[in-house]
Amino acid sequence: MKKIAVLMAALLPMVAAAEEYADDYNTYDNYYDEYEYIDNTASVTTPEKRDNYIGIRIHKNERIAFKYDIHSGGNSNVREDNFGFGAVIGNRLSDHVKIEFETSYVGGDQTKRGVNYDFDVWANMLNVYLFNEYAGAIAPYAGLGIGFANIWGDISMPKMSDSVFDLSYSAMIGVNFALNDRVDLNLGLKYQYYGEVEHKLNGDEYAITDVDATEFYFGAAYKFGL
């Protein structure tokens, strides 16, 4: 019942605006005077479609995890709460599907048991979302992403510095809020597996580190048409 009430409250101004527009249209549509016929049909302008958007996102990582596993035995899980940032460009393919390209950066630097772990991650993802819009302004959604991530990892003991370009995937849920016909705000929760980096010592693989994260994110987007 609350959803129905909210929806009706949102629709009432739209109905009033539509009736006002109809009255104005009928007043100036066609009229005759004593000497001639004047056609003053009001032209109806189709609103510009703004299915494209660009935006920025701030990520709050809740325990980005670097699972460091030494082949000869022993492992260490480095977890850190920090922030990342990214940018997106996308398109609404239909009333319920949109697709976007996202590029983002996140990192982690922590010392555990006397060993310093320093990681930087740059991910480039192709995301697809299913959404449903309510009252023309609120759109909950769920999405999946796949792409590639560059991971740079430095370990202080033994001294190793390695990087990898690996497959990455993600899953998201959230809500999009349309402030007006140009600007959207976005809140969401995402899990992302960034990939696995191999650490080599004297030319041989010594250890591997899996990198994944659970993130809250906030973003803003500017919509435009082509």
N, C-alpha and C positions, 0 to 999 in steps of 0.2 A: 504493500500500500504506500509506503514512503516513496518508493521509486516512481510509482504512478503520480503521486502528488508533486514530486520534483519535476517530473517530465511535463505535467500539465502547467505548472507554474512557469516553466521555461518556454512553453509553446504559446501561452496567452499573449505576450508582447508580439510574437511573430504573427499571430492571427490578426491582432489590432493593426499592425503595420500593413498587412496584406489588404485589409478592408479599406484603410486610408488610401492606399495606392490605387485600389479599384475605383474608389469614389473620384479621385483626381483624374483617372483615366477616362471615366465616363463623362466627366464634365467637359473635357477638352477633346473628346474623340472626333465627332463630326457635327458640324452645325451649319444651318442655312441662315442667310440674311435676305433682305428684300431684293437685292440685285444679283447676287452671285452665291455659288456654293463654295464653301471653304473647307477643305479637308485638313484637319489639324490633328491627325492621328498621332497619338503619343508613341514614340518609339520605345520598344522594350529592349534594354541592353542586357545581354547575357553576362552574368558575373564572370570575371576572369578566373580561370581554374588555376589554383596554386598547388599543384600536386608535387612539386619539387621542393626540397628544403636542404639547407646547410646549417650546421650547428656545432656546438662544443659540449663536452661532457667532463665532469669532474668525478673521479672514482674514489670512493673510500674503501680501501681494502680491509676486510675483516679476516686477518690471518692469511696473508699471502704466504704460501708454503714452499720452501725449497728443501726437498727430500734428498739429502746427500748420502749416497750409498757406496761404501768402499768395497771393491770386489773381494779383497783378501779378508774381509771381516769388519764389522762395525758400521754404524750409520749414524746420522744426525739429522734431525728435523729442525730447520730454522723457520720460525714463524714470526711475522712482523705486521703490525697494523700501520698502514701508511696511506698516502694519497697518490693518485695517478691522474693523467689528463688525456683527452683525446678530441678528435674532430670527426664529424660525419657528413656525408652527402647522400641524399636518398630521393626516392620517388614513390608516390602512392600509385600502385598499378591498378587498383580497383577500390571499391568501398570497404574492402576487408583485408587487402593484402598490400604490403609495402616492402620495398627492398632498399638496402642501403650499404654503402662502403664505409667502414670505420677504421680509423688508424689511431692507435693509442700507445702511451708509454707508461711503464710502471717500473719500480726498482725496489731493491731491498739491501740493507747493509747492517749486519749484526755480527757480534762476536760471541762465540759459545765455546766454553772449555778451552779458552785461549786461542781459538782459531777464528779468523775473520772471514766471513762470507760476504761477498759483494756481487750483486746481480743487477743487470739492467735488461729490460724486456721491451721490445718494440713489436707490436702485433698489428697486422693488417687483415681485416676480416670482411667477409661478405655475409650480411645478416638478412634474414627473411622473417617477417612478422605477420601474424594473424591478429586482427584487432576488430573491435566493434565499437562504434561511436554512439554515444548517448547525448541527446539534447544539443547536438552539434558542437560539443565542447569537451566531453570527457570520453576517453577511449582507452579502456584496459586492453592489454595485449600480451601475447606470448611469442617468443621467437627463438630461432636457432641460428648459429653462425659457424662458418668454417673459413679457414684462411691459413696464414703462415706467420710465424713469429721468429724474430731474431733475438737470441738469448746470449748475453755476454756474462761469463762467470769467472770471478777471481777468488781463489782460495789461498790463504796466507801460509798454511802449513799442511803438507808440503806445498811449496810455491807453485801454483798452476794458474794459467790464464787461458781460457778456451771460449769458443763461441760456436753457435749452431743456427741453422735456418731450418725450422721444424714445423710440422703440421700442428695447427691449433684449432680447437673447437670450443663452442660456448652455448649456453642456454640462458634465456632471459625471460623475466616477467616484469610487468610494470604498468604504469598509467600515464597517459599523455593528456595534458590540459591545454586547450586552445584559449589563449588570452584574448586574441582577436583574429582577424583573417590573415595576419602576417606573422604573429609570434606564438610559438608553442613552448610550454615547459614540460619536462619529462622527469619522472622518478621511476627507478627500477632496481631490481636485484639480479645479479648475474653470477653464474659459475663459469669459469674459463680454465681450460687446461691449455697451458702455453707451450709445453713441449719438454724435451729432454736434452740436456747438454752433457757431452762426454768429456771427462777430464783426463788428460794424458800426462804421464810422467815418464820422462826419458823416451818418448816416442810410443809408449805402450799405454793402453787404456787402464787407468787406475781407479776411476770412480765415475758414477753418473749422478746427475741431479735432475729430478722431476720438479717442474714448476707449475703450480696451479693456484687458483685464488677464488674466494667468494667475495663479491664486491657489491656495495651499494653505489648507485650513481645518480647524479643530478645533471640535467642538461637543459639547454635552451636552443631553439631552432628558428630560423627565419625562412618563411615559405614564399615561393615565387612561382610564376608561370613562365612558359617559354612560347 
